[in-house]
Amino acid sequence: MSDPSTARPDRTRSGPDARRRRRPLRRRRWAAAVAAARAVLIAVGLVTAYYLLPLDERGTAGASALLVCGLVAVLLVFGWEVWAIVRSPHPRLKAAEALAATLALFLVLFACAYYLLDLSSAGSFSEPLTRTDALYFTLTTFSTVGFGDITARSQTGRVLTMLQMAGGLLLVGVAARVLASAVQAGLRRQRREPSARPRSETDPDTPDREAGP
């Protein structure tokens, strides 16, 4: 005869309780994979659009208008992402996705501005900028690496570079704090909601313990 005390753990590992414990883990892994894929697709899409957009010579005024409109778009996207984080079932994953999307939009925006400035005002930088050069200069400025191979020479170029530096500091400092606060608000919202409905409604596999044999 088999010992019931030794058979019980096997039922626990392979029974309904084990399946219920594995479901949240699988859902979290799937949500993390989806969030990472969305962040990568957004970044790739923005960079692809940067290379495909017909950025013709528009003058300094056109570059300034593009920069202002782009910064407004960054703020609007960031505000929407904060709202989505608070209401997301996975606030931490949504915050990481939001930061990646906002950062990619910010960098592509300044790369466009540098490229247009160089087209409209030759000599604004130490060498003529292709789109790749403009994106490279944007990334080295944001990461504070600053190899010095490409530098801003005109006053407009230096002002634009200073704006990116200040915006990068705000993005890393203030935006990160705002996203962290949004994550905490989302977690508090989840705790305030009913943690579970009656077992008979949430999981049909769970037997009713109050019912008789």
VEXSE-192779 format. One record per residue (C-alpha): residue number from 1; residue in one letter; x, y, z. Coordinates in pm, whole numbers, plus 32768, in hexadecimal, padded with zeros to 4 digits. Example, Ala and Ser with C-alpha at 12.3 -4.5 7.8 and 13.67 -1.06 7.14 Angstrom:
BEGIN
1, A, 84CE, 7E3E, 830C;
2, S, 8557, 7F96, 82CA;
END
This chain:
BEGIN
1, M, 8000, 8000, 8000;
2, S, 8075, 815F, 7FBB;
3, D, 80A1, 8251, 80D8;
4, P, 7FA6, 8373, 80BF;
5, S, 809F, 845B, 8164;
6, T, 8199, 8424, 804A;
7, A, 8094, 843D, 7F37;
8, R, 800F, 858D, 7FAC;
9, P, 813E, 865F, 7F47;
10, D, 8133, 85C7, 7DEA;
11, R, 7FCA, 8634, 7DC4;
12, T, 8028, 878E, 7E3E;
13, R, 813E, 87B2, 7D3D;
14, S, 8070, 8736, 7C1A;
15, G, 7F0D, 8788, 7C83;
16, P, 7E31, 88BC, 7C5B;
17, D, 7EF0, 8981, 7D66;
18, A, 8036, 895F, 7CA7;
19, R, 7F8E, 89C7, 7B63;
20, R, 7EF9, 8AF9, 7C0B;
21, R, 804E, 8B5B, 7C93;
22, R, 80F1, 8B39, 7B3D;
23, R, 7FEC, 8C0E, 7A8A;
24, P, 8054, 8D60, 7B22;
25, L, 81C2, 8D12, 7ADC;
26, R, 817A, 8CC4, 7970;
27, R, 80A7, 8DFF, 7951;
28, R, 81BE, 8ED7, 79E3;
29, R, 82BF, 8E3F, 78F9;
30, W, 81DC, 8E73, 77CE;
31, A, 8197, 8FDC, 7836;
32, A, 830E, 901E, 785B;
33, A, 8353, 8F8D, 7702;
34, V, 823B, 905D, 7666;
35, A, 82B6, 919D, 770F;
36, A, 841D, 9162, 769D;
37, A, 83A9, 9117, 753A;
38, R, 82D5, 9254, 752F;
39, A, 83F6, 932A, 75AC;
40, V, 84DF, 929C, 74A4;
41, L, 83DD, 92C7, 738F;
42, I, 839B, 9430, 73F3;
43, A, 850F, 9483, 73F2;
44, V, 8548, 93D3, 72A4;
45, G, 8416, 947D, 720F;
46, L, 8489, 95D8, 727A;
47, V, 85E8, 95A6, 71F4;
48, T, 855D, 951A, 70AE;
49, A, 8476, 9646, 708B;
50, Y, 859F, 972B, 70CC;
51, Y, 8658, 9696, 6FA3;
52, L, 8528, 968B, 6EBE;
53, L, 848C, 97E0, 6F00;
54, P, 84CC, 98E0, 6DEA;
55, L, 858E, 99D8, 6EBD;
56, D, 85CC, 9AE8, 6DBD;
57, E, 867D, 9C30, 6DF8;
58, R, 8584, 9CFD, 6EBF;
59, G, 865B, 9E0F, 6F55;
60, T, 86A2, 9E5E, 70BE;
61, A, 8538, 9EC1, 70FD;
62, G, 84BF, 9D6F, 707E;
63, A, 85B4, 9CB7, 715D;
64, S, 8544, 9D86, 7287;
65, A, 83D6, 9D42, 723F;
66, L, 841E, 9BCE, 721E;
67, L, 84D6, 9BD1, 736A;
68, V, 83C2, 9C89, 7424;
69, C, 82AF, 9BA9, 7397;
70, G, 8380, 9A76, 73DE;
71, L, 83BC, 9AD9, 7549;
72, V, 8247, 9B13, 7576;
73, A, 820B, 99B8, 74E3;
74, V, 8308, 9925, 75D9;
75, L, 824F, 99C5, 76FD;
76, L, 80FD, 994C, 767E;
77, V, 817C, 97E9, 764A;
78, F, 821E, 97EB, 77A1;
79, G, 80DD, 9865, 7846;
80, W, 8013, 9756, 779A;
81, E, 810F, 964F, 7805;
82, V, 80F5, 96C0, 7971;
83, W, 7F7A, 969F, 795B;
84, A, 7FA0, 9543, 78C3;
85, I, 8095, 94D5, 79D1;
86, V, 7FA2, 9527, 7AE9;
87, R, 7E93, 9453, 7A44;
88, S, 7F6E, 9339, 79C6;
89, P, 7F5D, 91E0, 7A69;
90, H, 80DC, 91DD, 7A51;
91, P, 814E, 933D, 7AB3;
92, R, 82C1, 92EF, 7AC4;
93, L, 82CA, 9257, 7969;
94, K, 81FD, 9375, 78DC;
95, A, 82EB, 9473, 797B;
96, A, 841A, 93CF, 78DA;
97, E, 8367, 93CF, 778A;
98, A, 8303, 953C, 77B7;
99, L, 8465, 95AA, 7808;
100, A, 84F1, 94F4, 76D8;
101, A, 83EC, 958C, 75EE;
102, T, 8419, 96ED, 7678;
103, L, 8593, 96D5, 7665;
104, A, 858E, 9657, 74FD;
105, L, 84A3, 9771, 7494;
106, F, 857C, 9873, 7546;
107, L, 86BD, 97FF, 749D;
108, V, 8626, 97E3, 7341;
109, L, 8590, 993F, 7367;
110, F, 86E0, 99E1, 73B0;
111, A, 8789, 9919, 729B;
112, C, 868B, 99AB, 71A6;
113, A, 86CB, 9B0A, 722D;
114, Y, 8846, 9AE7, 7208;
115, Y, 8823, 9A5F, 70A9;
116, L, 873C, 9B78, 703B;
117, L, 8817, 9C80, 70DD;
118, D, 8947, 9C03, 7022;
119, L, 8885, 9C02, 6EDB;
120, S, 8807, 9D64, 6F0A;
121, S, 8945, 9DFA, 6F9F;
122, A, 8A81, 9D5B, 6F19;
123, G, 8BA0, 9D65, 700D;
124, S, 8AC5, 9D45, 7143;
125, F, 8B8E, 9C11, 719D;
126, S, 8CF9, 9BAE, 7177;
127, E, 8C9E, 9AD5, 704B;
128, P, 8B6E, 9AA6, 6F68;
129, L, 8A6F, 99C5, 700B;
130, T, 89C5, 989E, 6F6B;
131, R, 8898, 980B, 701C;
132, T, 8977, 9708, 70BE;
133, D, 8A6A, 9817, 712C;
134, A, 894E, 98E1, 71C5;
135, L, 88CC, 97B2, 7282;
136, Y, 8A2E, 975C, 72F1;
137, F, 8A66, 98BE, 7373;
138, T, 891A, 98AE, 742B;
139, L, 8973, 9767, 74D7;
140, T, 8AD1, 97D6, 753A;
141, T, 8A45, 9919, 75CA;
142, F, 8933, 9865, 768B;
143, S, 8A20, 9761, 7717;
144, T, 8B1B, 9875, 7774;
145, V, 8C2C, 97B6, 76BC;
146, G, 8C84, 98D9, 75DA;
147, F, 8D9E, 984F, 7505;
148, G, 8DD6, 99A6, 746E;
149, D, 8DDD, 992C, 7307;
150, I, 8C9D, 99EE, 72BE;
151, T, 8C67, 9B39, 736E;
152, A, 8B6F, 9C58, 7350;
153, R, 8C14, 9D93, 72C7;
154, S, 8AF7, 9E88, 728A;
155, Q, 8A3B, 9F34, 73A2;
156, T, 88F7, 9E8D, 7334;
157, G, 8999, 9D38, 7337;
158, R, 8A25, 9D6F, 7493;
159, V, 88D7, 9DEB, 7518;
160, L, 882E, 9CB9, 7484;
161, T, 8935, 9BD7, 7523;
162, M, 8903, 9C7F, 7675;
163, L, 878C, 9C47, 7657;
164, Q, 87C9, 9AD6, 761C;
165, M, 88B2, 9AC4, 7749;
166, A, 87B1, 9B6B, 782A;
167, G, 8699, 9A94, 779E;
168, G, 8766, 9959, 77D2;
169, L, 87A3, 99B2, 793F;
170, L, 8630, 99EF, 7970;
171, L, 85D9, 98AD, 78C1;
172, V, 86C4, 97DE, 7997;
173, G, 8679, 9890, 7ADF;
174, V, 851B, 9922, 7AE9;
175, A, 8477, 9831, 79F5;
176, A, 8500, 9704, 7AAF;
177, R, 846D, 9788, 7BF5;
178, V, 831D, 97CA, 7B50;
179, L, 8316, 966A, 7AC3;
180, A, 8373, 95D7, 7C15;
181, S, 8255, 969A, 7CB6;
182, A, 8169, 961D, 7BA8;
183, V, 81D7, 94B6, 7BEE;
184, Q, 8191, 94E1, 7D62;
185, A, 803D, 9577, 7D13;
186, G, 7FEE, 9452, 7C31;
187, L, 8053, 9358, 7D3E;
188, R, 7F7F, 940E, 7E42;
189, R, 7E5A, 9408, 7D51;
190, Q, 7E7F, 9290, 7D29;
191, R, 7E85, 925E, 7EA3;
192, R, 7D49, 932D, 7ECD;
193, E, 7C8C, 9258, 7DD4;
194, P, 7BE9, 9118, 7E4E;
195, S, 7CFF, 9016, 7E5E;
196, A, 7C21, 8EF8, 7DF6;
197, R, 7AB9, 8EA2, 7DB1;
198, P, 7A10, 8D78, 7E53;
199, R, 7ABE, 8C36, 7DFB;
200, S, 798C, 8BAD, 7D51;
201, E, 79A1, 8CD2, 7C59;
202, T, 7B18, 8CE3, 7C20;
203, D, 7B7E, 8B77, 7C09;
204, P, 7A87, 8A66, 7BB2;
205, D, 7B8F, 8960, 7C09;
206, T, 7B89, 89BF, 7D79;
207, P, 7A90, 88E8, 7E3B;
208, D, 7992, 898C, 7F1D;
209, R, 7A0B, 8937, 807A;
210, E, 78C3, 8998, 811D;
211, A, 77FF, 88A3, 804B;
212, G, 77C2, 874D, 80D4;
213, P, 7838, 8608, 8039;
END
